[in-house]
Amino acid sequence: MRSWPGCRGKIQFYAFLCPVNGVVENYPAEHSLNLVCPECSEEPAK
């Protein structure tokens, strides 16, 4: 877990495979808990 700049709490980040950019790292988006590529906004294959 690590802190996001400007946030006080800790966030769990995940490494996952984006079909466009390969392995990327991000945290689950909003309340949906979906992982989205920070480079292109693609969701990983299910």
N, C-alpha and C positions, 0 to 999 in steps of 0.2 A: 504494500500500500504506500501511496505517496500523496503529497499535497499538490493541488492544482494552484498555479499562481493566483493570488488574491483570495484564496479560500482558507478557512481556518481548519476544516476537517480533513480527514484522509479519504482517498478514493481508491478503490481497487481497479487497477488497469489490467487489460487482457491483451495478449498477442494473438492475432488471428490472421487467416489467409484471405486477402482481398483478391478477387479474380482479375483485377486490373493492375494493382500495385504490389502484389506479393504479400509478404508478412509485414503487418503494420501493428501498431499498439494504440489502444484507445480505451475509454471507459464506457459502460452501458449508457445509452442516451436516454435522458429524461425518465419518465415513469414506465416506458415500454420495455426497458432493459435490453433493447436491441443494440448490437455492436454495429457501428457504422464506420467505414474507412474515413479517417480525417483528411485524406488527400483528395478523394473523389466522391464521397458520400454513398458508395456502393455498400450494400449489406453482404456479409459473407454467405456462401451457399449453405443451406441447412443440411 
